[in-house]
Amino acid sequence: MKQIVKTYLRELPIGAIGYIVGYDKIFSGYQGKLLSMGLTPGTQFIVIRQASKIWPIILEVRGNLIKLTQPEADALCIEEDE
């Protein structure tokens, strides 16, 4: 049986490529907002900027830049493209 390892966006370096595989049930309140941003399962993204205390995480998705707060980013279940 395949072991599932949770990866967070904050763990990926700038320039990393990944895919959205789902949403964390703990943060289910963010799912609708993430879907409306186009962050659907299977979507590829590139990390443009990592979060700091005052800056959000920025992803490039389908040629668009998307800003995510830390709770929004933590709501995403992702896999890094190797």
HTML snippet that shows the backbone in 3Dmol.js (N, CA, C, O; Angstrom):
<script src="https://3Dmol.org/build/3Dmol-min.js"></script>
<div id="view" style="width:600px;height:400px;position:relative"></div>
<script>
const pdb = `
ATOM      1  N   MET A   1       0.841  -1.182   0.000  1.00  0.00           N
ATOM      2  CA  MET A   1       0.000   0.000   0.000  1.00  0.00           C
ATOM      3  C   MET A   1       0.885   1.243   0.000  1.00  0.00           C
ATOM      4  O   MET A   1       1.864   1.317   0.743  1.00  0.00           O
ATOM      5  N   LYS A   2       0.537   2.211  -0.832  1.00  0.00           N
ATOM      6  CA  LYS A   2       1.333   3.429  -0.954  1.00  0.00           C
ATOM      7  C   LYS A   2       1.131   4.326   0.271  1.00  0.00           C
ATOM      8  O   LYS A   2       0.000   4.593   0.677  1.00  0.00           O
ATOM      9  N   GLN A   3       2.235   4.783   0.848  1.00  0.00           N
ATOM     10  CA  GLN A   3       2.160   5.677   1.990  1.00  0.00           C
ATOM     11  C   GLN A   3       1.949   7.101   1.493  1.00  0.00           C
ATOM     12  O   GLN A   3       2.646   7.562   0.589  1.00  0.00           O
ATOM     13  N   ILE A   4       0.989   7.788   2.087  1.00  0.00           N
ATOM     14  CA  ILE A   4       0.700   9.165   1.701  1.00  0.00           C
ATOM     15  C   ILE A   4       1.459  10.102   2.628  1.00  0.00           C
ATOM     16  O   ILE A   4       1.335  10.020   3.850  1.00  0.00           O
ATOM     17  N   VAL A   5       2.242  10.989   2.040  1.00  0.00           N
ATOM     18  CA  VAL A   5       3.020  11.950   2.805  1.00  0.00           C
ATOM     19  C   VAL A   5       2.493  13.338   2.471  1.00  0.00           C
ATOM     20  O   VAL A   5       2.471  13.736   1.307  1.00  0.00           O
ATOM     21  N   LYS A   6       2.072  14.063   3.482  1.00  0.00           N
ATOM     22  CA  LYS A   6       1.536  15.407   3.277  1.00  0.00           C
ATOM     23  C   LYS A   6       2.693  16.361   3.001  1.00  0.00           C
ATOM     24  O   LYS A   6       3.650  16.429   3.773  1.00  0.00           O
ATOM     25  N   THR A   7       2.599  17.085   1.912  1.00  0.00           N
ATOM     26  CA  THR A   7       3.580  18.104   1.572  1.00  0.00           C
ATOM     27  C   THR A   7       2.877  19.446   1.606  1.00  0.00           C
ATOM     28  O   THR A   7       1.776  19.591   1.073  1.00  0.00           O
ATOM     29  N   TYR A   8       3.501  20.412   2.221  1.00  0.00           N
ATOM     30  CA  TYR A   8       2.945  21.761   2.295  1.00  0.00           C
ATOM     31  C   TYR A   8       3.664  22.671   1.308  1.00  0.00           C
ATOM     32  O   TYR A   8       4.848  22.490   1.028  1.00  0.00           O
ATOM     33  N   LEU A   9       2.937  23.647   0.787  1.00  0.00           N
ATOM     34  CA  LEU A   9       3.539  24.613  -0.131  1.00  0.00           C
ATOM     35  C   LEU A   9       4.729  25.317   0.503  1.00  0.00           C
ATOM     36  O   LEU A   9       5.712  25.609  -0.178  1.00  0.00           O
ATOM     37  N   ARG A  10       4.650  25.590   1.796  1.00  0.00           N
ATOM     38  CA  ARG A  10       5.749  26.313   2.461  1.00  0.00           C
ATOM     39  C   ARG A  10       7.048  25.517   2.472  1.00  0.00           C
ATOM     40  O   ARG A  10       8.111  26.083   2.727  1.00  0.00           O
ATOM     41  N   GLU A  11       6.983  24.197   2.198  1.00  0.00           N
ATOM     42  CA  GLU A  11       8.169  23.351   2.171  1.00  0.00           C
ATOM     43  C   GLU A  11       8.858  23.341   0.814  1.00  0.00           C
ATOM     44  O   GLU A  11       9.985  22.860   0.693  1.00  0.00           O
ATOM     45  N   LEU A  12       8.188  23.870  -0.213  1.00  0.00           N
ATOM     46  CA  LEU A  12       8.759  23.845  -1.562  1.00  0.00           C
ATOM     47  C   LEU A  12       9.613  25.078  -1.806  1.00  0.00           C
ATOM     48  O   LEU A  12       9.251  26.173  -1.376  1.00  0.00           O
ATOM     49  N   PRO A  13      10.727  24.921  -2.480  1.00  0.00           N
ATOM     50  CA  PRO A  13      11.575  26.078  -2.796  1.00  0.00           C
ATOM     51  C   PRO A  13      10.980  26.888  -3.944  1.00  0.00           C
ATOM     52  O   PRO A  13      10.139  26.397  -4.697  1.00  0.00           O
ATOM     53  N   ILE A  14      11.425  28.120  -4.064  1.00  0.00           N
ATOM     54  CA  ILE A  14      11.022  28.966  -5.191  1.00  0.00           C
ATOM     55  C   ILE A  14      11.452  28.268  -6.480  1.00  0.00           C
ATOM     56  O   ILE A  14      12.570  27.762  -6.581  1.00  0.00           O
ATOM     57  N   GLY A  15      10.559  28.249  -7.455  1.00  0.00           N
ATOM     58  CA  GLY A  15      10.835  27.593  -8.728  1.00  0.00           C
ATOM     59  C   GLY A  15      10.372  26.152  -8.795  1.00  0.00           C
ATOM     60  O   GLY A  15      10.387  25.546  -9.867  1.00  0.00           O
ATOM     61  N   ALA A  16       9.958  25.589  -7.658  1.00  0.00           N
ATOM     62  CA  ALA A  16       9.489  24.206  -7.646  1.00  0.00           C
ATOM     63  C   ALA A  16       8.182  24.083  -8.417  1.00  0.00           C
ATOM     64  O   ALA A  16       7.355  24.995  -8.415  1.00  0.00           O
ATOM     65  N   ILE A  17       8.011  22.950  -9.073  1.00  0.00           N
ATOM     66  CA  ILE A  17       6.795  22.655  -9.811  1.00  0.00           C
ATOM     67  C   ILE A  17       6.055  21.553  -9.072  1.00  0.00           C
ATOM     68  O   ILE A  17       6.654  20.581  -8.613  1.00  0.00           O
ATOM     69  N   GLY A  18       4.741  21.722  -8.964  1.00  0.00           N
ATOM     70  CA  GLY A  18       3.947  20.717  -8.277  1.00  0.00           C
ATOM     71  C   GLY A  18       2.555  20.617  -8.863  1.00  0.00           C
ATOM     72  O   GLY A  18       2.193  21.332  -9.798  1.00  0.00           O
ATOM     73  N   TYR A  19       1.783  19.707  -8.285  1.00  0.00           N
ATOM     74  CA  TYR A  19       0.412  19.467  -8.718  1.00  0.00           C
ATOM     75  C   TYR A  19      -0.509  19.451  -7.506  1.00  0.00           C
ATOM     76  O   TYR A  19      -0.128  18.987  -6.431  1.00  0.00           O
ATOM     77  N   ILE A  20      -1.700  19.951  -7.686  1.00  0.00           N
ATOM     78  CA  ILE A  20      -2.705  19.895  -6.634  1.00  0.00           C
ATOM     79  C   ILE A  20      -3.381  18.532  -6.730  1.00  0.00           C
ATOM     80  O   ILE A  20      -3.827  18.120  -7.801  1.00  0.00           O
ATOM     81  N   VAL A  21      -3.448  17.843  -5.597  1.00  0.00           N
ATOM     82  CA  VAL A  21      -4.074  16.523  -5.590  1.00  0.00           C
ATOM     83  C   VAL A  21      -5.377  16.499  -4.796  1.00  0.00           C
ATOM     84  O   VAL A  21      -6.132  15.531  -4.886  1.00  0.00           O
ATOM     85  N   GLY A  22      -5.653  17.544  -4.024  1.00  0.00           N
ATOM     86  CA  GLY A  22      -6.889  17.591  -3.249  1.00  0.00           C
ATOM     87  C   GLY A  22      -6.836  18.689  -2.207  1.00  0.00           C
ATOM     88  O   GLY A  22      -6.057  19.638  -2.305  1.00  0.00           O
ATOM     89  N   TYR A  23      -7.700  18.529  -1.191  1.00  0.00           N
ATOM     90  CA  TYR A  23      -7.829  19.544  -0.152  1.00  0.00           C
ATOM     91  C   TYR A  23      -7.826  18.873   1.212  1.00  0.00           C
ATOM     92  O   TYR A  23      -8.382  17.787   1.379  1.00  0.00           O
ATOM     93  N   ASP A  24      -7.200  19.518   2.180  1.00  0.00           N
ATOM     94  CA  ASP A  24      -7.133  19.003   3.540  1.00  0.00           C
ATOM     95  C   ASP A  24      -8.488  19.199   4.209  1.00  0.00           C
ATOM     96  O   ASP A  24      -9.024  20.307   4.205  1.00  0.00           O
ATOM     97  N   LYS A  25      -9.045  18.141   4.780  1.00  0.00           N
ATOM     98  CA  LYS A  25     -10.368  18.209   5.408  1.00  0.00           C
ATOM     99  C   LYS A  25     -10.410  19.191   6.573  1.00  0.00           C
ATOM    100  O   LYS A  25     -11.459  19.771   6.854  1.00  0.00           O
ATOM    101  N   ILE A  26      -9.299  19.382   7.243  1.00  0.00           N
ATOM    102  CA  ILE A  26      -9.247  20.295   8.383  1.00  0.00           C
ATOM    103  C   ILE A  26      -9.551  21.725   7.947  1.00  0.00           C
ATOM    104  O   ILE A  26     -10.144  22.493   8.704  1.00  0.00           O
ATOM    105  N   PHE A  27      -9.146  22.082   6.732  1.00  0.00           N
ATOM    106  CA  PHE A  27      -9.328  23.428   6.200  1.00  0.00           C
ATOM    107  C   PHE A  27     -10.458  23.460   5.159  1.00  0.00           C
ATOM    108  O   PHE A  27     -10.380  24.219   4.193  1.00  0.00           O
ATOM    109  N   SER A  28     -11.491  22.657   5.341  1.00  0.00           N
ATOM    110  CA  SER A  28     -12.531  22.514   4.321  1.00  0.00           C
ATOM    111  C   SER A  28     -13.246  23.823   3.986  1.00  0.00           C
ATOM    112  O   SER A  28     -13.816  23.944   2.902  1.00  0.00           O
ATOM    113  N   GLY A  29     -13.231  24.797   4.881  1.00  0.00           N
ATOM    114  CA  GLY A  29     -13.865  26.085   4.619  1.00  0.00           C
ATOM    115  C   GLY A  29     -13.211  26.860   3.480  1.00  0.00           C
ATOM    116  O   GLY A  29     -13.821  27.773   2.925  1.00  0.00           O
ATOM    117  N   TYR A  30     -11.989  26.510   3.130  1.00  0.00           N
ATOM    118  CA  TYR A  30     -11.267  27.210   2.063  1.00  0.00           C
ATOM    119  C   TYR A  30     -11.469  26.563   0.688  1.00  0.00           C
ATOM    120  O   TYR A  30     -11.074  27.138  -0.326  1.00  0.00           O
ATOM    121  N   GLN A  31     -12.069  25.393   0.644  1.00  0.00           N
ATOM    122  CA  GLN A  31     -12.158  24.642  -0.610  1.00  0.00           C
ATOM    123  C   GLN A  31     -12.882  25.428  -1.707  1.00  0.00           C
ATOM    124  O   GLN A  31     -12.411  25.460  -2.844  1.00  0.00           O
ATOM    125  N   GLY A  32     -14.001  26.054  -1.395  1.00  0.00           N
ATOM    126  CA  GLY A  32     -14.738  26.819  -2.404  1.00  0.00           C
ATOM    127  C   GLY A  32     -13.921  27.963  -2.977  1.00  0.00           C
ATOM    128  O   GLY A  32     -13.942  28.198  -4.186  1.00  0.00           O
ATOM    129  N   LYS A  33     -13.203  28.674  -2.120  1.00  0.00           N
ATOM    130  CA  LYS A  33     -12.380  29.788  -2.583  1.00  0.00           C
ATOM    131  C   LYS A  33     -11.250  29.281  -3.480  1.00  0.00           C
ATOM    132  O   LYS A  33     -10.957  29.885  -4.512  1.00  0.00           O
ATOM    133  N   LEU A  34     -10.618  28.179  -3.087  1.00  0.00           N
ATOM    134  CA  LEU A  34      -9.526  27.617  -3.877  1.00  0.00           C
ATOM    135  C   LEU A  34     -10.024  27.143  -5.239  1.00  0.00           C
ATOM    136  O   LEU A  34      -9.352  27.331  -6.253  1.00  0.00           O
ATOM    137  N   LEU A  35     -11.203  26.527  -5.257  1.00  0.00           N
ATOM    138  CA  LEU A  35     -11.784  26.096  -6.530  1.00  0.00           C
ATOM    139  C   LEU A  35     -12.067  27.297  -7.430  1.00  0.00           C
ATOM    140  O   LEU A  35     -11.827  27.244  -8.637  1.00  0.00           O
ATOM    141  N   SER A  36     -12.580  28.388  -6.838  1.00  0.00           N
ATOM    142  CA  SER A  36     -12.883  29.575  -7.640  1.00  0.00           C
ATOM    143  C   SER A  36     -11.618  30.240  -8.177  1.00  0.00           C
ATOM    144  O   SER A  36     -11.679  30.968  -9.168  1.00  0.00           O
ATOM    145  N   MET A  37     -10.479  30.002  -7.541  1.00  0.00           N
ATOM    146  CA  MET A  37      -9.202  30.527  -8.019  1.00  0.00           C
ATOM    147  C   MET A  37      -8.613  29.651  -9.121  1.00  0.00           C
ATOM    148  O   MET A  37      -7.586  30.000  -9.703  1.00  0.00           O
ATOM    149  N   GLY A  38      -9.250  28.524  -9.412  1.00  0.00           N
ATOM    150  CA  GLY A  38      -8.742  27.616 -10.436  1.00  0.00           C
ATOM    151  C   GLY A  38      -7.795  26.563  -9.901  1.00  0.00           C
ATOM    152  O   GLY A  38      -7.135  25.868 -10.674  1.00  0.00           O
ATOM    153  N   LEU A  39      -7.720  26.438  -8.592  1.00  0.00           N
ATOM    154  CA  LEU A  39      -6.805  25.470  -7.974  1.00  0.00           C
ATOM    155  C   LEU A  39      -7.538  24.140  -7.781  1.00  0.00           C
ATOM    156  O   LEU A  39      -7.877  23.754  -6.662  1.00  0.00           O
ATOM    157  N   THR A  40      -7.768  23.462  -8.885  1.00  0.00           N
ATOM    158  CA  THR A  40      -8.493  22.193  -8.894  1.00  0.00           C
ATOM    159  C   THR A  40      -7.506  21.031  -8.934  1.00  0.00           C
ATOM    160  O   THR A  40      -6.368  21.196  -9.373  1.00  0.00           O
ATOM    161  N   PRO A  41      -7.940  19.850  -8.475  1.00  0.00           N
ATOM    162  CA  PRO A  41      -7.045  18.691  -8.530  1.00  0.00           C
ATOM    163  C   PRO A  41      -6.534  18.446  -9.953  1.00  0.00           C
ATOM    164  O   PRO A  41      -7.284  18.507 -10.927  1.00  0.00           O
ATOM    165  N   GLY A  42      -5.237  18.168 -10.034  1.00  0.00           N
ATOM    166  CA  GLY A  42      -4.584  17.945 -11.314  1.00  0.00           C
ATOM    167  C   GLY A  42      -3.919  19.187 -11.885  1.00  0.00           C
ATOM    168  O   GLY A  42      -3.178  19.099 -12.864  1.00  0.00           O
ATOM    169  N   THR A  43      -4.176  20.340 -11.286  1.00  0.00           N
ATOM    170  CA  THR A  43      -3.608  21.593 -11.777  1.00  0.00           C
ATOM    171  C   THR A  43      -2.125  21.691 -11.423  1.00  0.00           C
ATOM    172  O   THR A  43      -1.729  21.451 -10.282  1.00  0.00           O
ATOM    173  N   GLN A  44      -1.319  22.045 -12.413  1.00  0.00           N
ATOM    174  CA  GLN A  44       0.115  22.247 -12.202  1.00  0.00           C
ATOM    175  C   GLN A  44       0.355  23.685 -11.753  1.00  0.00           C
ATOM    176  O   GLN A  44      -0.353  24.599 -12.173  1.00  0.00           O
ATOM    177  N   PHE A  45       1.355  23.879 -10.899  1.00  0.00           N
ATOM    178  CA  PHE A  45       1.719  25.218 -10.450  1.00  0.00           C
ATOM    179  C   PHE A  45       3.233  25.325 -10.327  1.00  0.00           C
ATOM    180  O   PHE A  45       3.943  24.321 -10.270  1.00  0.00           O
ATOM    181  N   ILE A  46       3.709  26.566 -10.288  1.00  0.00           N
ATOM    182  CA  ILE A  46       5.120  26.869 -10.029  1.00  0.00           C
ATOM    183  C   ILE A  46       5.162  27.841  -8.857  1.00  0.00           C
ATOM    184  O   ILE A  46       4.409  28.814  -8.833  1.00  0.00           O
ATOM    185  N   VAL A  47       6.029  27.586  -7.891  1.00  0.00           N
ATOM    186  CA  VAL A  47       6.184  28.490  -6.742  1.00  0.00           C
ATOM    187  C   VAL A  47       7.010  29.696  -7.188  1.00  0.00           C
ATOM    188  O   VAL A  47       8.168  29.554  -7.579  1.00  0.00           O
ATOM    189  N   ILE A  48       6.409  30.873  -7.126  1.00  0.00           N
ATOM    190  CA  ILE A  48       7.079  32.114  -7.529  1.00  0.00           C
ATOM    191  C   ILE A  48       7.698  32.810  -6.325  1.00  0.00           C
ATOM    192  O   ILE A  48       8.825  33.300  -6.400  1.00  0.00           O
ATOM    193  N   ARG A  49       6.965  32.854  -5.217  1.00  0.00           N
ATOM    194  CA  ARG A  49       7.491  33.496  -4.000  1.00  0.00           C
ATOM    195  C   ARG A  49       6.949  32.744  -2.795  1.00  0.00           C
ATOM    196  O   ARG A  49       5.779  32.361  -2.758  1.00  0.00           O
ATOM    197  N   GLN A  50       7.814  32.539  -1.812  1.00  0.00           N
ATOM    198  CA  GLN A  50       7.403  31.898  -0.572  1.00  0.00           C
ATOM    199  C   GLN A  50       6.906  32.950   0.412  1.00  0.00           C
ATOM    200  O   GLN A  50       7.243  34.130   0.315  1.00  0.00           O
ATOM    201  N   ALA A  51       6.113  32.498   1.343  1.00  0.00           N
ATOM    202  CA  ALA A  51       5.518  33.406   2.324  1.00  0.00           C
ATOM    203  C   ALA A  51       6.543  33.879   3.346  1.00  0.00           C
ATOM    204  O   ALA A  51       7.508  33.184   3.664  1.00  0.00           O
ATOM    205  N   SER A  52       6.305  35.064   3.839  1.00  0.00           N
ATOM    206  CA  SER A  52       7.035  35.598   4.991  1.00  0.00           C
ATOM    207  C   SER A  52       5.966  36.128   5.936  1.00  0.00           C
ATOM    208  O   SER A  52       4.779  35.874   5.734  1.00  0.00           O
ATOM    209  N   LYS A  53       6.367  36.847   6.941  1.00  0.00           N
ATOM    210  CA  LYS A  53       5.382  37.377   7.887  1.00  0.00           C
ATOM    211  C   LYS A  53       4.428  38.370   7.240  1.00  0.00           C
ATOM    212  O   LYS A  53       3.281  38.502   7.667  1.00  0.00           O
ATOM    213  N   ILE A  54       4.900  39.071   6.208  1.00  0.00           N
ATOM    214  CA  ILE A  54       4.039  40.093   5.601  1.00  0.00           C
ATOM    215  C   ILE A  54       3.645  39.796   4.159  1.00  0.00           C
ATOM    216  O   ILE A  54       2.768  40.470   3.618  1.00  0.00           O
ATOM    217  N   TRP A  55       4.265  38.811   3.522  1.00  0.00           N
ATOM    218  CA  TRP A  55       3.976  38.509   2.126  1.00  0.00           C
ATOM    219  C   TRP A  55       3.297  37.162   1.996  1.00  0.00           C
ATOM    220  O   TRP A  55       3.621  36.230   2.732  1.00  0.00           O
ATOM    221  N   PRO A  56       2.348  37.045   1.060  1.00  0.00           N
ATOM    222  CA  PRO A  56       1.695  35.753   0.829  1.00  0.00           C
ATOM    223  C   PRO A  56       2.543  34.861  -0.080  1.00  0.00           C
ATOM    224  O   PRO A  56       3.533  35.309  -0.659  1.00  0.00           O
ATOM    225  N   ILE A  57       2.148  33.614  -0.194  1.00  0.00           N
ATOM    226  CA  ILE A  57       2.745  32.709  -1.174  1.00  0.00           C
ATOM    227  C   ILE A  57       2.181  33.092  -2.540  1.00  0.00           C
ATOM    228  O   ILE A  57       0.988  33.370  -2.663  1.00  0.00           O
ATOM    229  N   ILE A  58       3.027  33.106  -3.560  1.00  0.00           N
ATOM    230  CA  ILE A  58       2.558  33.391  -4.916  1.00  0.00           C
ATOM    231  C   ILE A  58       2.883  32.200  -5.801  1.00  0.00           C
ATOM    232  O   ILE A  58       4.016  31.722  -5.849  1.00  0.00           O
ATOM    233  N   LEU A  59       1.853  31.734  -6.503  1.00  0.00           N
ATOM    234  CA  LEU A  59       1.990  30.628  -7.441  1.00  0.00           C
ATOM    235  C   LEU A  59       1.671  31.111  -8.845  1.00  0.00           C
ATOM    236  O   LEU A  59       0.852  32.011  -9.033  1.00  0.00           O
ATOM    237  N   GLU A  60       2.323  30.504  -9.830  1.00  0.00           N
ATOM    238  CA  GLU A  60       1.916  30.716 -11.211  1.00  0.00           C
ATOM    239  C   GLU A  60       1.093  29.499 -11.610  1.00  0.00           C
ATOM    240  O   GLU A  60       1.557  28.361 -11.544  1.00  0.00           O
ATOM    241  N   VAL A  61      -0.149  29.772 -12.028  1.00  0.00           N
ATOM    242  CA  VAL A  61      -1.073  28.720 -12.425  1.00  0.00           C
ATOM    243  C   VAL A  61      -1.671  29.098 -13.766  1.00  0.00           C
ATOM    244  O   VAL A  61      -2.352  30.117 -13.880  1.00  0.00           O
ATOM    245  N   ARG A  62      -1.423  28.294 -14.772  1.00  0.00           N
ATOM    246  CA  ARG A  62      -1.951  28.537 -16.123  1.00  0.00           C
ATOM    247  C   ARG A  62      -1.623  29.952 -16.613  1.00  0.00           C
ATOM    248  O   ARG A  62      -2.458  30.599 -17.244  1.00  0.00           O
ATOM    249  N   GLY A  63      -0.432  30.422 -16.328  1.00  0.00           N
ATOM    250  CA  GLY A  63       0.005  31.737 -16.786  1.00  0.00           C
ATOM    251  C   GLY A  63      -0.453  32.893 -15.927  1.00  0.00           C
ATOM    252  O   GLY A  63      -0.148  34.044 -16.239  1.00  0.00           O
ATOM    253  N   ASN A  64      -1.181  32.618 -14.846  1.00  0.00           N
ATOM    254  CA  ASN A  64      -1.661  33.672 -13.938  1.00  0.00           C
ATOM    255  C   ASN A  64      -0.963  33.556 -12.589  1.00  0.00           C
ATOM    256  O   ASN A  64      -0.605  32.462 -12.154  1.00  0.00           O
ATOM    257  N   LEU A  65      -0.775  34.699 -11.932  1.00  0.00           N
ATOM    258  CA  LEU A  65      -0.204  34.707 -10.586  1.00  0.00           C
ATOM    259  C   LEU A  65      -1.337  34.686  -9.568  1.00  0.00           C
ATOM    260  O   LEU A  65      -2.285  35.466  -9.660  1.00  0.00           O
ATOM    261  N   ILE A  66      -1.225  33.789  -8.603  1.00  0.00           N
ATOM    262  CA  ILE A  66      -2.240  33.647  -7.560  1.00  0.00           C
ATOM    263  C   ILE A  66      -1.575  33.813  -6.204  1.00  0.00           C
ATOM    264  O   ILE A  66      -0.575  33.161  -5.906  1.00  0.00           O
ATOM    265  N   LYS A  67      -2.143  34.695  -5.382  1.00  0.00           N
ATOM    266  CA  LYS A  67      -1.629  34.924  -4.030  1.00  0.00           C
ATOM    267  C   LYS A  67      -2.449  34.085  -3.050  1.00  0.00           C
ATOM    268  O   LYS A  67      -3.678  34.061  -3.112  1.00  0.00           O
ATOM    269  N   LEU A  68      -1.758  33.407  -2.156  1.00  0.00           N
ATOM    270  CA  LEU A  68      -2.414  32.584  -1.151  1.00  0.00           C
ATOM    271  C   LEU A  68      -1.932  32.952   0.241  1.00  0.00           C
ATOM    272  O   LEU A  68      -0.734  33.119   0.469  1.00  0.00           O
ATOM    273  N   THR A  69      -2.878  33.078   1.176  1.00  0.00           N
ATOM    274  CA  THR A  69      -2.511  33.238   2.577  1.00  0.00           C
ATOM    275  C   THR A  69      -2.025  31.885   3.094  1.00  0.00           C
ATOM    276  O   THR A  69      -2.216  30.867   2.428  1.00  0.00           O
ATOM    277  N   GLN A  70      -1.409  31.861   4.251  1.00  0.00           N
ATOM    278  CA  GLN A  70      -0.894  30.601   4.793  1.00  0.00           C
ATOM    279  C   GLN A  70      -2.012  29.581   5.014  1.00  0.00           C
ATOM    280  O   GLN A  70      -1.830  28.420   4.648  1.00  0.00           O
ATOM    281  N   PRO A  71      -3.179  29.956   5.603  1.00  0.00           N
ATOM    282  CA  PRO A  71      -4.239  28.949   5.755  1.00  0.00           C
ATOM    283  C   PRO A  71      -4.754  28.411   4.417  1.00  0.00           C
ATOM    284  O   PRO A  71      -5.064  27.225   4.307  1.00  0.00           O
ATOM    285  N   GLU A  72      -4.847  29.273   3.401  1.00  0.00           N
ATOM    286  CA  GLU A  72      -5.270  28.811   2.074  1.00  0.00           C
ATOM    287  C   GLU A  72      -4.256  27.819   1.512  1.00  0.00           C
ATOM    288  O   GLU A  72      -4.629  26.782   0.963  1.00  0.00           O
ATOM    289  N   ALA A  73      -2.983  28.142   1.654  1.00  0.00           N
ATOM    290  CA  ALA A  73      -1.927  27.261   1.160  1.00  0.00           C
ATOM    291  C   ALA A  73      -1.933  25.926   1.907  1.00  0.00           C
ATOM    292  O   ALA A  73      -1.735  24.872   1.302  1.00  0.00           O
ATOM    293  N   ASP A  74      -2.160  25.972   3.222  1.00  0.00           N
ATOM    294  CA  ASP A  74      -2.186  24.740   4.020  1.00  0.00           C
ATOM    295  C   ASP A  74      -3.386  23.861   3.689  1.00  0.00           C
ATOM    296  O   ASP A  74      -3.361  22.658   3.953  1.00  0.00           O
ATOM    297  N   ALA A  75      -4.434  24.442   3.118  1.00  0.00           N
ATOM    298  CA  ALA A  75      -5.636  23.687   2.746  1.00  0.00           C
ATOM    299  C   ALA A  75      -5.396  22.822   1.517  1.00  0.00           C
ATOM    300  O   ALA A  75      -6.165  21.896   1.259  1.00  0.00           O
ATOM    301  N   LEU A  76      -4.348  23.104   0.757  1.00  0.00           N
ATOM    302  CA  LEU A  76      -4.070  22.342  -0.457  1.00  0.00           C
ATOM    303  C   LEU A  76      -3.249  21.095  -0.146  1.00  0.00           C
ATOM    304  O   LEU A  76      -2.272  21.155   0.601  1.00  0.00           O
ATOM    305  N   CYS A  77      -3.652  19.971  -0.723  1.00  0.00           N
ATOM    306  CA  CYS A  77      -2.830  18.756  -0.715  1.00  0.00           C
ATOM    307  C   CYS A  77      -2.109  18.740  -2.060  1.00  0.00           C
ATOM    308  O   CYS A  77      -2.743  18.760  -3.115  1.00  0.00           O
ATOM    309  N   ILE A  78      -0.802  18.705  -2.009  1.00  0.00           N
ATOM    310  CA  ILE A  78       0.001  18.846  -3.229  1.00  0.00           C
ATOM    311  C   ILE A  78       1.035  17.742  -3.333  1.00  0.00           C
ATOM    312  O   ILE A  78       1.348  17.063  -2.355  1.00  0.00           O
ATOM    313  N   GLU A  79       1.560  17.576  -4.544  1.00  0.00           N
ATOM    314  CA  GLU A  79       2.705  16.713  -4.792  1.00  0.00           C
ATOM    315  C   GLU A  79       3.723  17.509  -5.586  1.00  0.00           C
ATOM    316  O   GLU A  79       3.375  18.213  -6.534  1.00  0.00           O
ATOM    317  N   GLU A  80       4.974  17.395  -5.196  1.00  0.00           N
ATOM    318  CA  GLU A  80       6.036  18.066  -5.964  1.00  0.00           C
ATOM    319  C   GLU A  80       6.383  17.228  -7.168  1.00  0.00           C
ATOM    320  O   GLU A  80       6.485  16.005  -7.077  1.00  0.00           O
ATOM    321  N   ASP A  81       6.566  17.888  -8.300  1.00  0.00           N
ATOM    322  CA  ASP A  81       6.988  17.215  -9.531  1.00  0.00           C
ATOM    323  C   ASP A  81       8.478  16.948  -9.412  1.00  0.00           C
ATOM    324  O   ASP A  81       9.259  17.864  -9.156  1.00  0.00           O
ATOM    325  N   GLU A  82       8.865  15.718  -9.593  1.00  0.00           N
ATOM    326  CA  GLU A  82      10.289  15.359  -9.403  1.00  0.00           C
ATOM    327  C   GLU A  82      11.043  15.288 -10.676  1.00  0.00           C
ATOM    328  O   GLU A  82      12.240  15.000 -10.670  1.00  0.00           O
TER     329      GLU A  82
END
`;
const viewer = $3Dmol.createViewer("view");
viewer.addModel(pdb, "pdb");
viewer.setStyle({}, {cartoon: {color: "spectrum"}});
viewer.zoomTo();
viewer.render();
</script>
